[in-house]
Amino acid sequence: MENDDIVWSIINKSFCSYKVNTKTQRFCRNENNVTGLCNRSSCPLANSQYATVREENGICFLYMKTVERSGFPRNMWEKVKLSKSLEKALRQINEYLLYWPGFVKQKCKQRLLKISQYLIRMRKLRLRRQKKLIPIQRKQERREHRREEKALIAAKLDSAIEKELLERLKQGTYGDIYNFPQVAFNKALEEEGEDVEQSEEEEEEDEEELELDEELEDELQAESDEEVEYVEADSDLEAELESESDIEDMQVGPEKASHSKSVNSSRRKQQLEIEYEKESLEKLN
């Protein structure tokens, strides 16, 4: 214990790399400190028997330091994995720290509770939808934009040169002076042939559609002609109607002021006379 007192006297009164002084309190940045405060009972360097709880990748571990292992710095801390269940982890702390000071045991339980709480909050935050901030690299965007513009200009220039050369080859401008590769020339010819074939197919389809329309119109016209039929009138009926109209014109003029009865009788007589005349004509024939 005298060794621990000497270490604490040096740390308390002189320099310590883990100590942080503020206006009101002193804090300890050592990862094995169970409370985070710089005092005699919480200092992991000034206590030969010490315990703490640490979290690694979402798993809690109990670290224990004893006097028997002080001669072996590499094996000074004993590491025990705690259960994910809080109740089981508290039972494990009680089992491993059975004869330890009550202060260390209580602080280890409090640290375990805090770690389990912030792990639960972390899991909830991960399950939520969060916004990810991505920095905008202005220089890189401008550089890529300039490269795209240059590539587009070069592509347009190459295509224009290729078209001009193909047209000159078709016209026979160069003749046999230059030996141009025939791959591009044949490719252009194939493309033109495909365009011509497509135009011919479109024209054939248009002609077929026009023919179908004409056939449909002819069929509809024939059906309408079949439905409407014109029949010739009877010659005898036409003669009768003409004779009646002539007799009425002759007799109506002088008898306008006569009574309606005389008109009706005259009409009856006219009818009788017409019938008689028809019979006589038939006999003569």
Phi, psi and omega in degrees: 000333179295327178297317179296321179295322180293316179298316181293322179297323179290316182293320186289320187264336182241205187280143171217128184291339181268351187275136178232118182263134173239183181290329185250332189209167176244138181240159180241131181263007178292131184292342179267001179286128187279338181246336184086004179255150179263094176214178186293317185282336183260356184282122179285344180272330184265008179234118180285336175245111189210153179213149179206168179240131180230155181245133179224111178057042178082006180240134181268140179230146176258120179255130181233135180240128182235164182289327184296332182261013181292336178281350180238089185300329181290328181251027185288323184258131175263130185250126181232129179281131179263154180288156177289335176284131184295320180296315179295323179294321177295323176296321178296320178297319178296324181290314184284331180251047185292315184253023181269166177298147183295330180298314181295318181298316182293319180292326177294320178294318178297320179294321177298318179296317179296317181296317179297323179293315181286337173292321177296317178296322178296318179296319179296319179294325178292326179287335179284161175275122183239154177274135179253124181273121180246125180291143179265123181263097185295316183297317180294321178296316178297319179297315179294323178297317178296319179296320178297317179297316179296319179295322179295317179297317180296321180295317178298318180296316179298317180295322179294317179297318180297316178298316181297317179296320179295320178296320178293323177296319179296320181285345181076034182292317185275333182070227180256019182289314183248146177261091180276148175294135183278355183294311180295321180297313179296322179297316179296320178297318178298318179297318178296320178298320178296320178297318180296317179299319178297319179294320178296317178299319179296319179296318178298319178297320178296318179297318179298320179296319178296319178297317179298321178296317180296318179298318179297319179296318180297316180298317180296320179294320179296320179297319180294323178294322179292325182288322182263121179237137179255129184246139180287147179281157180283133183294322180296318179296319178299319180295318179299314181297319179296317180295320178298317181295324180292315182295320179297320179296323182288323188263342184285329185301302182284350186245034181289323184275355180289166183285164182293332181294316178299326179294317180295319180294319178300321179296319179297319179297318179300320179294318179294318179298321180295318179296318181297318181296323179297318180297316180297321179295322180294321180295319180297320179293000000 
